[in-house]
Amino acid sequence: MKSFISPTLYAGLNYVIALVLIASPWLFGFEGHKIGAALLLPMIIGWFQLIMAIFSNNSLGFLKQFPMQMHFFLDVLSGSFLFCSPWIYDYAHVTFWPQVLMGGLLVIMGAFTKGSRFTTPPVHHYDKGLAGIID
C-alpha cells in the first residue's frame, strides 16, 4: 500500500483526535452510564495521544523528543485496542460507534502516514557492505 497522509496533516489530526477522545463522554452523551470502560477508556487514550503529540518529533510537536516511528506504532496499537474495546469490555450495548470510528482513524493514521514503517520499507545504509560488518 502507498502512504497518503502527509506528516503535517498527521500532526494536526493528532491534536484533534486527542481532544475529541478526551471530550467523548460529553460529545457522544454516555457520561450518565455507570460503565467504567465506556466512560474512561476513550479519555485515557485521548490523554495518551495528547501527551504523545506534544512530545512528538514532527512539525507541530512542542518538545520534539518522541520519535515518529514509535508514535506511528503506538497509534496503531492504541487504535486497535480502542476499536475492539466495546466488545472486550462488553459495553457495545451502550455505545460502540465513537470507539470504532476513532480507533479506526488512529490505525489508518498510524499505518498510512508518509514515513511509517507499516507502508514504507526500511532503508539500510551500509558504507562498506557486508565486509564492514564481518570484519
Beta strands, then each sheet from edge to edge (+ up, - down):
end
